[in-house]
Amino acid sequence: MAAYSTSRISDLHALSMDKTRSTTVRGRAFEDWFCYLLDQVPGFRTRKDTLNEFHSEEIDIAVANSKLHDMGCFPNLFLVECKNWSDPVDSPTVGAFIDKLANRRIELGILVAANGVTGDPRELTAVYHKASSAQTRGHRLLVITINELLKVTTTQELTTLLIEKLLDVIASGTFRLS
């Protein structure tokens, strides 16, 4: 279990929230923050900001999992989409991310949504419906909020969070926010 650098996390968090900066700068800081957390997990290797050859889709973070440490239940490859929005992420945006997963035959996607997502989990509306429908087609979606990220201080806490999120999706058919 490795501890994360609290000063690095604090700096990236502050930059991602700094309204005097452009949305691009804040968004990149948000991506850098989650990428830093992933990069410290043994067996994870990341690649940031990859644009497809047609310049029509960007992948924020692609992750390879060599299944070291506790992450054997995670697939070998998964994608991460980071949205540092002041509002909850809407269903068309999540639908586009699920399409990226489908186009690449990727089983798992993690949406890091600073302020959560739209919809009602009990009624499976908006994003919850998209996630539930995607699972029936073989694509799982985990959603992590900024409040959850702020609680992570070690790689063990991150892996526990990710595994618990995956178990929730498998057991309930859609993601849950804490």
N, C-alpha and C positions, 0 to 999 in steps of 0.2 A: 504494500500500500504506500504509494508516494503522495506526499502533500503537494498541493499546487502552490505556486507563488502568490501569496495574497496581494503583494504589491502589483504584480502583473495583471491579476484579475481586476483589482481595483482600478488600475489605469485603463484597461480595456472597457470596463463597465462605464467609467466616467466619460470616456471618449464616445462610447456608443449612445450616451444620454445627453451629450453636450449640444444643446439647441443652437449654439452659435456656429456649429459646424454644418456642412452640407449633409443632405440625406445620404449621399454616397459615402462620405467619410464615416458617418455614424453606422451605416450598414456594414461597411468593411470591418469596422472595429467589432461589431457584433459577431460577424463571421469569424474573425480572428480569435475572439474569445472562445467560441465553441470549438474551433479547430485546435486551439491550444489545449483545451480539456481532453479532446480525443487523442491528440498526439502523445500525451503522457501515458495512455493506457497501453500496457505491454501487448504487442501483437497488432495494434492498429497502425495503419499507414494512411495518410490523407493526401489528397490533391485538391487544391482550391481553384475556384473561378475558371472552370473549363468551358469554353464555348465550342459548340459543335461546328462541323465544317461548313454548315450552311448559315452560320451566325444567327440561328433562329431560337436556340435554346442554350441557356447557361446553367451549368451545375455549380452550385455554391461550394459543396464539399463532397467529394467521392471518397469512400472509405474502403480499404481492403482489410480484412480481418484474418490473420493467420491462426486464429483460435487459440492463442496463448491466454494465460490468466483465466478469468472466469467467463470469458465471452464465447465459449463453445456453442452456446445456443443461438448465437447471432449468425446470420448468413456470411459467406465469404466476402461478399460485396454489398454495400448499401450506399444510399445517397442521403444528403442532408440539404435541406432548404432553410435558409435563415431569413426571417422577416422581422425587422426591427421597426415595426409600425406602431404608431400611437393608438391605433384602433385594432380590434380583433381582425385576424386574417379571414377573408371571405371564401365562400365555397368555389367561385370560379378560379381563384388563385390556387386553392388546394387541388381542384380538378386538373389544372395545368401541371402541377407537380406529380400527381398520380399518372398523368399521361407520360411524363418523362420516365417514370418507373416502368410503365408498360412498354414504351418504345425501346427500352434497353433490357427488358426481361429481368428487371430487378425486383426482388421480393419485398424488400424493406426500405421504407423512407422515414426519415426523421424530420419533422417540421419543428424548427425552433422559432416559436411565435412569441415575441416579447409580451404581447398583451392578449394571448389566447386566440380563440377562434369564434366565429359566429355560430349560432344555432343552440339547440336545446338537446342535451344528451338523453333525456328521458323520452323525448319525442323523435329522436334521430333526425332532426332537421338540420339543414345547411351543411356545414362541414362534417358533422357526425354521420349524416346520410352518405356523403361522398366516401368517407372512410370505411363505413360498413359495406357499401357496395363494392369498393375496391378489394376488400378482403375476400369476397366471394369469387373474385377473378385472380386471386393469388398474390395480391399486393397489400402489405400491412403498413399502416401509418401510425407512428408514435408522435405525440405532440408534447413539447417541453416549453415551459414559459420562463420568463426572466426570473420570476420569484423562485422557481425550482433551481435554476442555475446559481442563484446567489447563495443557496444552501450548500452547494457542493464545494468541499474543501480538500478532498482526497480522490485519488483514482478509484478507490474502493467505493466511495459514495456515488461517484458517477456510474460505475458499472452496476451497482445495486439499483440505482434509479432506472437505468436503461433496461435491465432485466425485469424489474417490476412492471415497467411500462409495457414490455413485450408480453409478459404473462397476462396483463390486463386485456390486451388486444386479443390474444388467443382465446382467453376464457369468455370475454364478453362480446366479441365481434366488432368492437370499435374501441377507440382510445378513451382514456379518462384523464381529466385534469384534476390535480389536487388543490 
